């Protein structure tokens, strides 16, 4: 969500924090550290396990949300996605992440489900776009 964060902190890049004991910045926490920590803590460092869990959530827990993820006019989709991301950034990324703070279990465990849902949303949305491209250009799909 910090890719559309605030210009003043360069999307969290200038907010220096600690992820447990490691020095980093808030943007990196959201791009990498939460996912790496989830892989280690919940998925035995197995990407296939994480993917299976997210897929299971898409077909079970988030099933009612999926149609809204798939339905978007191509012209306004980027605005919709950016607006969602700003809300997530304000509600989750920036909250309790002040410069110099240490982000640990409380932050990780409350943000990990948000990151996993955003991964699911992006996967579903990418699939829709690719399906549209290949449906309108069948010769590309055959290559």
VMD Tcl script that builds the backbone (N, CA, C; Angstrom):
set m [mol new atoms 429]
animate dup $m
set s [atomselect $m all]
$s set {name element resname resid chain x y z} {
  {N N UNK 1 A 0.806 -1.219 0.000}
  {CA C UNK 1 A 0.000 0.000 0.000}
  {C C UNK 1 A 0.840 1.270 0.000}
  {N N UNK 2 A 2.109 1.160 0.382}
  {CA C UNK 2 A 2.946 2.355 0.492}
  {C C UNK 2 A 3.441 2.868 -0.856}
  {N N UNK 3 A 3.190 2.126 -1.933}
  {CA C UNK 3 A 3.551 2.645 -3.251}
  {C C UNK 3 A 2.724 3.877 -3.589}
  {N N UNK 4 A 1.598 4.038 -2.937}
  {CA C UNK 4 A 0.809 5.259 -3.080}
  {C C UNK 4 A 0.695 5.958 -1.728}
  {N N UNK 5 A 1.730 5.801 -0.930}
  {CA C UNK 5 A 1.789 6.466 0.376}
  {C C UNK 5 A 2.062 7.947 0.198}
  {N N UNK 6 A 2.630 8.547 1.186}
  {CA C UNK 6 A 2.810 9.997 1.186}
  {C C UNK 6 A 4.139 10.414 0.557}
  {N N UNK 7 A 4.081 11.479 -0.237}
  {CA C UNK 7 A 5.268 12.008 -0.904}
  {C C UNK 7 A 6.301 12.448 0.130}
  {N N UNK 8 A 5.839 13.050 1.224}
  {CA C UNK 8 A 6.745 13.584 2.242}
  {C C UNK 8 A 7.666 12.556 2.859}
  {N N UNK 9 A 7.229 11.302 2.910}
  {CA C UNK 9 A 8.102 10.253 3.458}
  {C C UNK 9 A 8.476 9.223 2.387}
  {N N UNK 10 A 8.243 9.617 1.131}
  {CA C UNK 10 A 8.579 8.768 -0.016}
  {C C UNK 10 A 7.978 7.367 0.123}
  {N N UNK 11 A 6.698 7.335 0.472}
  {CA C UNK 11 A 6.003 6.057 0.593}
  {C C UNK 11 A 6.547 5.180 1.702}
  {N N UNK 12 A 6.967 5.802 2.786}
  {CA C UNK 12 A 7.498 5.058 3.928}
  {C C UNK 12 A 8.985 4.776 3.860}
  {N N UNK 13 A 9.631 5.158 2.758}
  {CA C UNK 13 A 11.066 4.885 2.606}
  {C C UNK 13 A 11.937 5.683 3.567}
  {N N UNK 14 A 11.478 6.850 3.999}
  {CA C UNK 14 A 12.295 7.652 4.922}
  {C C UNK 14 A 11.926 7.418 6.388}
  {N N UNK 15 A 10.949 6.554 6.634}
  {CA C UNK 15 A 10.586 6.223 8.017}
  {C C UNK 15 A 11.434 5.034 8.451}
  {N N UNK 16 A 12.485 5.343 9.183}
  {CA C UNK 16 A 13.408 4.303 9.646}
  {C C UNK 16 A 12.819 3.621 10.876}
  {N N UNK 17 A 12.734 2.301 10.816}
  {CA C UNK 17 A 12.202 1.501 11.914}
  {C C UNK 17 A 13.093 0.275 12.099}
  {N N UNK 18 A 12.776 -0.478 13.113}
  {CA C UNK 18 A 13.393 -1.793 13.284}
  {C C UNK 18 A 12.305 -2.833 13.080}
  {N N UNK 19 A 12.634 -3.838 12.303}
  {CA C UNK 19 A 11.763 -4.995 12.162}
  {C C UNK 19 A 12.367 -6.055 13.063}
  {N N UNK 20 A 11.784 -6.188 14.235}
  {CA C UNK 20 A 12.386 -6.947 15.318}
  {C C UNK 20 A 13.736 -6.299 15.612}
  {N N UNK 21 A 14.857 -6.939 15.325}
  {CA C UNK 21 A 16.164 -6.337 15.633}
  {C C UNK 21 A 16.842 -5.720 14.410}
  {N N UNK 22 A 16.245 -5.884 13.250}
  {CA C UNK 22 A 16.884 -5.444 12.011}
  {C C UNK 22 A 16.474 -4.021 11.649}
  {N N UNK 23 A 17.463 -3.187 11.342}
  {CA C UNK 23 A 17.185 -1.823 10.883}
  {C C UNK 23 A 16.692 -1.874 9.439}
  {N N UNK 24 A 15.633 -1.121 9.183}
  {CA C UNK 24 A 15.060 -1.092 7.843}
  {C C UNK 24 A 14.190 0.161 7.723}
  {N N UNK 25 A 13.347 0.211 6.717}
  {CA C UNK 25 A 12.382 1.307 6.614}
  {C C UNK 25 A 10.985 0.718 6.444}
  {N N UNK 26 A 9.995 1.533 6.667}
  {CA C UNK 26 A 8.618 1.049 6.672}
  {C C UNK 26 A 8.210 0.467 5.322}
  {N N UNK 27 A 8.654 1.076 4.242}
  {CA C UNK 27 A 8.309 0.563 2.917}
  {C C UNK 27 A 8.838 -0.865 2.748}
  {N N UNK 28 A 10.062 -1.086 3.157}
  {CA C UNK 28 A 10.665 -2.418 3.042}
  {C C UNK 28 A 9.931 -3.438 3.918}
  {N N UNK 29 A 9.466 -3.001 5.069}
  {CA C UNK 29 A 8.682 -3.892 5.933}
  {C C UNK 29 A 7.488 -4.430 5.155}
  {N N UNK 30 A 6.792 -3.541 4.451}
  {CA C UNK 30 A 5.582 -3.948 3.737}
  {C C UNK 30 A 5.881 -4.674 2.433}
  {N N UNK 31 A 6.956 -4.325 1.759}
  {CA C UNK 31 A 7.290 -5.006 0.505}
  {C C UNK 31 A 7.892 -6.386 0.733}
  {N N UNK 32 A 8.618 -6.553 1.832}
  {CA C UNK 32 A 9.421 -7.762 1.995}
  {C C UNK 32 A 9.306 -8.425 3.359}
  {N N UNK 33 A 9.512 -7.659 4.410}
  {CA C UNK 33 A 9.714 -8.249 5.735}
  {C C UNK 33 A 8.489 -8.989 6.280}
  {N N UNK 34 A 7.306 -8.458 6.082}
  {CA C UNK 34 A 6.110 -9.148 6.574}
  {C C UNK 34 A 5.954 -10.487 5.857}
  {N N UNK 35 A 6.175 -10.497 4.557}
  {CA C UNK 35 A 6.055 -11.739 3.786}
  {C C UNK 35 A 7.125 -12.738 4.217}
  {N N UNK 36 A 8.366 -12.281 4.349}
  {CA C UNK 36 A 9.440 -13.188 4.777}
  {C C UNK 36 A 9.173 -13.750 6.170}
  {N N UNK 37 A 8.685 -12.911 7.066}
  {CA C UNK 37 A 8.385 -13.377 8.422}
  {C C UNK 37 A 7.234 -14.377 8.416}
  {N N UNK 38 A 6.233 -14.130 7.585}
  {CA C UNK 38 A 5.114 -15.074 7.472}
  {C C UNK 38 A 5.596 -16.409 6.926}
  {N N UNK 39 A 6.458 -16.350 5.915}
  {CA C UNK 39 A 7.008 -17.587 5.340}
  {C C UNK 39 A 7.717 -18.409 6.413}
  {N N UNK 40 A 8.520 -17.739 7.209}
  {CA C UNK 40 A 9.302 -18.421 8.246}
  {C C UNK 40 A 8.415 -18.922 9.387}
  {N N UNK 41 A 7.488 -18.085 9.837}
  {CA C UNK 41 A 6.697 -18.385 11.031}
  {C C UNK 41 A 5.550 -19.350 10.770}
  {N N UNK 42 A 4.889 -19.219 9.628}
  {CA C UNK 42 A 3.667 -19.987 9.391}
  {C C UNK 42 A 3.739 -20.998 8.250}
  {N N UNK 43 A 4.721 -20.875 7.370}
  {CA C UNK 43 A 4.722 -21.706 6.166}
  {C C UNK 43 A 6.002 -22.518 5.976}
  {N N UNK 44 A 6.766 -22.712 7.022}
  {CA C UNK 44 A 7.986 -23.527 6.951}
  {C C UNK 44 A 8.903 -23.127 5.803}
  {N N UNK 45 A 8.936 -21.829 5.513}
  {CA C UNK 45 A 9.758 -21.274 4.429}
  {C C UNK 45 A 9.401 -21.873 3.066}
  {N N UNK 46 A 8.180 -22.334 2.925}
  {CA C UNK 46 A 7.722 -22.997 1.703}
  {C C UNK 46 A 6.714 -22.098 0.982}
  {N N UNK 47 A 7.134 -21.529 -0.127}
  {CA C UNK 47 A 6.278 -20.617 -0.882}
  {C C UNK 47 A 5.005 -21.309 -1.349}
  {N N UNK 48 A 5.108 -22.605 -1.676}
  {CA C UNK 48 A 3.922 -23.334 -2.119}
  {C C UNK 48 A 2.865 -23.409 -1.018}
  {N N UNK 49 A 3.297 -23.560 0.226}
  {CA C UNK 49 A 2.352 -23.573 1.353}
  {C C UNK 49 A 1.653 -22.225 1.484}
  {N N UNK 50 A 2.413 -21.153 1.325}
  {CA C UNK 50 A 1.820 -19.822 1.433}
  {C C UNK 50 A 0.817 -19.592 0.305}
  {N N UNK 51 A 1.188 -19.968 -0.899}
  {CA C UNK 51 A 0.294 -19.815 -2.047}
  {C C UNK 51 A -0.981 -20.619 -1.831}
  {N N UNK 52 A -0.838 -21.848 -1.363}
  {CA C UNK 52 A -2.008 -22.692 -1.117}
  {C C UNK 52 A -2.927 -22.066 -0.067}
  {N N UNK 53 A -2.349 -21.488 0.964}
  {CA C UNK 53 A -3.142 -20.834 2.002}
  {C C UNK 53 A -3.909 -19.636 1.441}
  {N N UNK 54 A -3.235 -18.833 0.637}
  {CA C UNK 54 A -3.895 -17.671 0.034}
  {C C UNK 54 A -4.991 -18.128 -0.928}
  {N N UNK 55 A -4.707 -19.159 -1.734}
  {CA C UNK 55 A -5.725 -19.688 -2.643}
  {C C UNK 55 A -6.936 -20.202 -1.865}
  {N N UNK 56 A -6.681 -20.867 -0.762}
  {CA C UNK 56 A -7.764 -21.372 0.082}
  {C C UNK 56 A -8.611 -20.224 0.629}
  {N N UNK 57 A -7.959 -19.157 1.034}
  {CA C UNK 57 A -8.701 -17.986 1.510}
  {C C UNK 57 A -9.546 -17.366 0.399}
  {N N UNK 58 A -9.008 -17.357 -0.825}
  {CA C UNK 58 A -9.755 -16.803 -1.959}
  {C C UNK 58 A -11.026 -17.612 -2.198}
  {N N UNK 59 A -10.940 -18.927 -2.109}
  {CA C UNK 59 A -12.103 -19.773 -2.396}
  {C C UNK 59 A -13.007 -19.976 -1.189}
  {N N UNK 60 A -12.554 -19.586 -0.007}
  {CA C UNK 60 A -13.368 -19.766 1.201}
  {C C UNK 60 A -13.669 -18.419 1.860}
  {N N UNK 61 A -12.747 -17.937 2.663}
  {CA C UNK 61 A -12.969 -16.754 3.499}
  {C C UNK 61 A -13.269 -15.481 2.710}
  {N N UNK 62 A -12.624 -15.301 1.572}
  {CA C UNK 62 A -12.780 -14.070 0.807}
  {C C UNK 62 A -13.674 -14.239 -0.415}
  {N N UNK 63 A -14.323 -15.379 -0.542}
  {CA C UNK 63 A -15.100 -15.683 -1.740}
  {C C UNK 63 A -16.120 -14.598 -2.073}
  {N N UNK 64 A -16.776 -14.057 -1.060}
  {CA C UNK 64 A -17.787 -13.020 -1.322}
  {C C UNK 64 A -17.157 -11.712 -1.799}
  {N N UNK 65 A -15.869 -11.513 -1.521}
  {CA C UNK 65 A -15.181 -10.289 -1.937}
  {C C UNK 65 A -14.646 -10.362 -3.366}
  {N N UNK 66 A -14.411 -11.572 -3.852}
  {CA C UNK 66 A -13.733 -11.748 -5.140}
  {C C UNK 66 A -14.447 -11.040 -6.288}
  {N N UNK 67 A -15.774 -11.106 -6.416}
  {CA C UNK 67 A -16.408 -10.393 -7.538}
  {C C UNK 67 A -16.088 -8.893 -7.564}
  {N N UNK 68 A -15.988 -8.274 -6.410}
  {CA C UNK 68 A -15.650 -6.841 -6.397}
  {C C UNK 68 A -14.198 -6.615 -6.807}
  {N N UNK 69 A -13.331 -7.589 -6.563}
  {CA C UNK 69 A -11.936 -7.465 -7.004}
  {C C UNK 69 A -11.841 -7.609 -8.515}
  {N N UNK 70 A -12.716 -8.445 -9.087}
  {CA C UNK 70 A -12.675 -8.729 -10.522}
  {C C UNK 70 A -13.362 -7.653 -11.356}
  {N N UNK 71 A -14.296 -6.938 -10.769}
  {CA C UNK 71 A -15.146 -6.018 -11.506}
  {C C UNK 71 A -14.610 -4.596 -11.421}
  {N N UNK 72 A -14.032 -4.145 -12.513}
  {CA C UNK 72 A -13.511 -2.786 -12.529}
  {C C UNK 72 A -13.366 -2.325 -13.971}
  {N N UNK 73 A -13.866 -1.145 -14.251}
  {CA C UNK 73 A -13.695 -0.546 -15.558}
  {C C UNK 73 A -12.209 -0.237 -15.734}
  {N N UNK 74 A -11.617 -0.699 -16.794}
  {CA C UNK 74 A -10.167 -0.569 -16.994}
  {C C UNK 74 A -9.663 0.865 -16.859}
  {N N UNK 75 A -10.490 1.838 -17.217}
  {CA C UNK 75 A -10.065 3.233 -17.147}
  {C C UNK 75 A -9.898 3.706 -15.712}
  {N N UNK 76 A -10.773 3.255 -14.822}
  {CA C UNK 76 A -10.730 3.739 -13.439}
  {C C UNK 76 A -10.075 2.763 -12.463}
  {N N UNK 77 A -9.716 1.582 -12.918}
  {CA C UNK 77 A -9.109 0.596 -12.010}
  {C C UNK 77 A -7.912 1.143 -11.239}
  {N N UNK 78 A -6.960 1.785 -11.895}
  {CA C UNK 78 A -5.814 2.286 -11.128}
  {C C UNK 78 A -6.220 3.247 -10.016}
  {N N UNK 79 A -7.223 4.085 -10.275}
  {CA C UNK 79 A -7.695 5.003 -9.234}
  {C C UNK 79 A -8.304 4.234 -8.068}
  {N N UNK 80 A -9.078 3.219 -8.380}
  {CA C UNK 80 A -9.705 2.392 -7.341}
  {C C UNK 80 A -8.643 1.698 -6.502}
  {N N UNK 81 A -7.675 1.094 -7.174}
  {CA C UNK 81 A -6.620 0.365 -6.457}
  {C C UNK 81 A -5.782 1.317 -5.605}
  {N N UNK 82 A -5.472 2.488 -6.149}
  {CA C UNK 82 A -4.681 3.471 -5.397}
  {C C UNK 82 A -5.448 3.965 -4.177}
  {N N UNK 83 A -6.729 4.211 -4.345}
  {CA C UNK 83 A -7.555 4.660 -3.227}
  {C C UNK 83 A -7.596 3.609 -2.121}
  {N N UNK 84 A -7.761 2.357 -2.506}
  {CA C UNK 84 A -7.721 1.258 -1.527}
  {C C UNK 84 A -6.389 1.243 -0.792}
  {N N UNK 85 A -5.319 1.383 -1.546}
  {CA C UNK 85 A -3.982 1.315 -0.952}
  {C C UNK 85 A -3.731 2.442 0.033}
  {N N UNK 86 A -4.186 3.640 -0.294}
  {CA C UNK 86 A -4.015 4.764 0.636}
  {C C UNK 86 A -4.747 4.477 1.944}
  {N N UNK 87 A -5.956 3.944 1.839}
  {CA C UNK 87 A -6.717 3.604 3.048}
  {C C UNK 87 A -5.992 2.546 3.875}
  {N N UNK 88 A -5.465 1.521 3.215}
  {CA C UNK 88 A -4.725 0.464 3.921}
  {C C UNK 88 A -3.456 1.039 4.542}
  {N N UNK 89 A -2.773 1.898 3.805}
  {CA C UNK 89 A -1.551 2.514 4.338}
  {C C UNK 89 A -1.849 3.300 5.607}
  {N N UNK 90 A -2.898 4.101 5.571}
  {CA C UNK 90 A -3.240 4.919 6.748}
  {C C UNK 90 A -3.718 4.068 7.913}
  {N N UNK 91 A -4.556 3.090 7.621}
  {CA C UNK 91 A -5.159 2.282 8.689}
  {C C UNK 91 A -4.187 1.272 9.290}
  {N N UNK 92 A -3.274 0.741 8.466}
  {CA C UNK 92 A -2.416 -0.339 8.941}
  {C C UNK 92 A -0.919 -0.041 8.879}
  {N N UNK 93 A -0.427 0.434 7.742}
  {CA C UNK 93 A 1.026 0.582 7.586}
  {C C UNK 93 A 1.596 1.653 8.505}
  {N N UNK 94 A 1.025 2.844 8.447}
  {CA C UNK 94 A 1.566 3.958 9.228}
  {C C UNK 94 A 1.220 3.882 10.711}
  {N N UNK 95 A 0.120 3.259 11.039}
  {CA C UNK 95 A -0.325 3.212 12.438}
  {C C UNK 95 A 0.690 2.463 13.300}
  {N N UNK 96 A 1.115 3.115 14.374}
  {CA C UNK 96 A 2.089 2.566 15.339}
  {C C UNK 96 A 3.459 2.307 14.719}
  {N N UNK 97 A 3.772 2.991 13.642}
  {CA C UNK 97 A 5.075 2.836 12.991}
  {C C UNK 97 A 5.747 4.200 12.886}
  {N N UNK 98 A 6.134 4.736 14.014}
  {CA C UNK 98 A 6.787 6.041 14.028}
  {C C UNK 98 A 8.282 5.874 13.800}
  {N N UNK 99 A 8.948 6.919 13.312}
  {CA C UNK 99 A 10.393 6.818 13.100}
  {C C UNK 99 A 11.105 6.368 14.378}
  {N N UNK 100 A 11.975 5.386 14.221}
  {CA C UNK 100 A 12.749 4.870 15.343}
  {C C UNK 100 A 12.059 3.775 16.133}
  {N N UNK 101 A 10.806 3.471 15.796}
  {CA C UNK 101 A 10.087 2.446 16.557}
  {C C UNK 101 A 10.545 1.048 16.155}
  {N N UNK 102 A 10.296 0.107 17.047}
  {CA C UNK 102 A 10.572 -1.304 16.775}
  {C C UNK 102 A 9.246 -1.994 16.513}
  {N N UNK 103 A 9.142 -2.581 15.345}
  {CA C UNK 103 A 7.935 -3.307 14.962}
  {C C UNK 103 A 8.186 -4.789 15.203}
  {N N UNK 104 A 7.328 -5.398 15.994}
  {CA C UNK 104 A 7.510 -6.801 16.352}
  {C C UNK 104 A 6.235 -7.592 16.172}
  {N N UNK 105 A 6.025 -8.542 17.076}
  {CA C UNK 105 A 4.910 -9.478 16.945}
  {C C UNK 105 A 3.547 -8.809 16.811}
  {N N UNK 106 A 3.268 -7.802 17.621}
  {CA C UNK 106 A 1.949 -7.157 17.550}
  {C C UNK 106 A 1.707 -6.574 16.160}
  {N N UNK 107 A 2.695 -5.876 15.646}
  {CA C UNK 107 A 2.575 -5.276 14.323}
  {C C UNK 107 A 2.476 -6.379 13.269}
  {N N UNK 108 A 3.387 -7.334 13.328}
  {CA C UNK 108 A 3.432 -8.417 12.342}
  {C C UNK 108 A 2.121 -9.199 12.288}
  {N N UNK 109 A 1.670 -9.665 13.432}
  {CA C UNK 109 A 0.494 -10.535 13.462}
  {C C UNK 109 A -0.791 -9.806 13.072}
  {N N UNK 110 A -0.846 -8.506 13.292}
  {CA C UNK 110 A -2.040 -7.750 12.900}
  {C C UNK 110 A -1.978 -7.278 11.448}
  {N N UNK 111 A -0.798 -7.227 10.871}
  {CA C UNK 111 A -0.658 -6.762 9.481}
  {C C UNK 111 A -0.533 -7.904 8.481}
  {N N UNK 112 A -0.053 -9.059 8.914}
  {CA C UNK 112 A 0.132 -10.174 7.992}
  {C C UNK 112 A -1.152 -10.529 7.234}
  {N N UNK 113 A -2.318 -10.622 7.897}
  {CA C UNK 113 A -3.537 -10.924 7.137}
  {C C UNK 113 A -3.869 -9.856 6.092}
  {N N UNK 114 A -3.531 -8.622 6.376}
  {CA C UNK 114 A -3.768 -7.530 5.429}
  {C C UNK 114 A -2.876 -7.720 4.203}
  {N N UNK 115 A -1.614 -8.039 4.424}
  {CA C UNK 115 A -0.680 -8.265 3.321}
  {C C UNK 115 A -1.139 -9.453 2.483}
  {N N UNK 116 A -1.537 -10.531 3.131}
  {CA C UNK 116 A -1.975 -11.706 2.381}
  {C C UNK 116 A -3.229 -11.404 1.556}
  {N N UNK 117 A -4.126 -10.618 2.102}
  {CA C UNK 117 A -5.324 -10.260 1.337}
  {C C UNK 117 A -4.965 -9.370 0.157}
  {N N UNK 118 A -4.030 -8.446 0.345}
  {CA C UNK 118 A -3.599 -7.594 -0.773}
  {C C UNK 118 A -2.901 -8.433 -1.851}
  {N N UNK 119 A -2.142 -9.449 -1.453}
  {CA C UNK 119 A -1.537 -10.355 -2.433}
  {C C UNK 119 A -2.622 -11.079 -3.222}
  {N N UNK 120 A -3.653 -11.550 -2.523}
  {CA C UNK 120 A -4.762 -12.231 -3.192}
  {C C UNK 120 A -5.467 -11.294 -4.167}
  {N N UNK 121 A -5.752 -10.079 -3.715}
  {CA C UNK 121 A -6.417 -9.104 -4.584}
  {C C UNK 121 A -5.589 -8.845 -5.835}
  {N N UNK 122 A -4.300 -8.660 -5.659}
  {CA C UNK 122 A -3.456 -8.357 -6.819}
  {C C UNK 122 A -3.398 -9.539 -7.776}
  {N N UNK 123 A -3.369 -10.757 -7.248}
  {CA C UNK 123 A -3.363 -11.943 -8.106}
  {C C UNK 123 A -4.644 -12.078 -8.906}
  {N N UNK 124 A -5.771 -11.891 -8.250}
  {CA C UNK 124 A -7.067 -11.969 -8.929}
  {C C UNK 124 A -7.164 -10.879 -9.993}
  {N N UNK 125 A -6.751 -9.683 -9.651}
  {CA C UNK 125 A -6.841 -8.565 -10.593}
  {C C UNK 125 A -5.904 -8.747 -11.779}
  {N N UNK 126 A -4.716 -9.259 -11.533}
  {CA C UNK 126 A -3.797 -9.539 -12.635}
  {C C UNK 126 A -4.384 -10.607 -13.551}
  {N N UNK 127 A -4.989 -11.634 -12.978}
  {CA C UNK 127 A -5.608 -12.691 -13.782}
  {C C UNK 127 A -6.701 -12.125 -14.686}
  {N N UNK 128 A -7.510 -11.224 -14.158}
  {CA C UNK 128 A -8.573 -10.603 -14.957}
  {C C UNK 128 A -7.974 -9.843 -16.135}
  {N N UNK 129 A -6.948 -9.063 -15.873}
  {CA C UNK 129 A -6.313 -8.273 -16.936}
  {C C UNK 129 A -5.684 -9.181 -17.988}
  {N N UNK 130 A -4.975 -10.211 -17.547}
  {CA C UNK 130 A -4.361 -11.141 -18.504}
  {C C UNK 130 A -5.424 -11.870 -19.323}
  {N N UNK 131 A -6.509 -12.279 -18.685}
  {CA C UNK 131 A -7.601 -12.932 -19.421}
  {C C UNK 131 A -8.192 -11.993 -20.465}
  {N N UNK 132 A -8.333 -10.719 -20.135}
  {CA C UNK 132 A -8.853 -9.747 -21.100}
  {C C UNK 132 A -7.893 -9.589 -22.276}
  {N N UNK 133 A -6.609 -9.514 -21.974}
  {CA C UNK 133 A -5.604 -9.365 -23.037}
  {C C UNK 133 A -5.633 -10.567 -23.968}
  {N N UNK 134 A -5.598 -11.762 -23.380}
  {CA C UNK 134 A -5.533 -12.965 -24.205}
  {C C UNK 134 A -6.853 -13.257 -24.913}
  {N N UNK 135 A -7.968 -12.824 -24.350}
  {CA C UNK 135 A -9.260 -13.002 -25.020}
  {C C UNK 135 A -9.351 -12.112 -26.256}
  {N N UNK 136 A -8.770 -10.927 -26.183}
  {CA C UNK 136 A -8.840 -10.011 -27.324}
  {C C UNK 136 A -7.693 -10.215 -28.313}
  {N N UNK 137 A -6.698 -10.996 -27.929}
  {CA C UNK 137 A -5.565 -11.308 -28.809}
  {C C UNK 137 A -5.266 -12.807 -28.733}
  {N N UNK 138 A -6.138 -13.643 -29.283}
  {CA C UNK 138 A -5.949 -15.089 -29.151}
  {C C UNK 138 A -4.636 -15.594 -29.742}
  {N N UNK 139 A -4.087 -14.886 -30.715}
  {CA C UNK 139 A -2.824 -15.342 -31.306}
  {C C UNK 139 A -1.687 -15.288 -30.289}
  {N N UNK 140 A -1.732 -14.337 -29.362}
  {CA C UNK 140 A -0.709 -14.243 -28.316}
  {C C UNK 140 A -0.810 -15.442 -27.391}
  {N N UNK 141 A -2.024 -15.824 -27.057}
  {CA C UNK 141 A -2.239 -16.941 -26.133}
  {C C UNK 141 A -1.728 -18.248 -26.710}
  {N N UNK 142 A -1.729 -18.381 -28.046}
  {CA C UNK 142 A -1.302 -19.626 -28.686}
  {C C UNK 142 A 0.212 -19.767 -28.756}
  {N N UNK 143 A 0.927 -18.659 -28.636}
  {CA C UNK 143 A 2.390 -18.696 -28.796}
  {C C UNK 143 A 3.065 -19.412 -27.697}
}
mol reanalyze $m
mol bondsrecalc $m
mol representation Tube
mol addrep $m
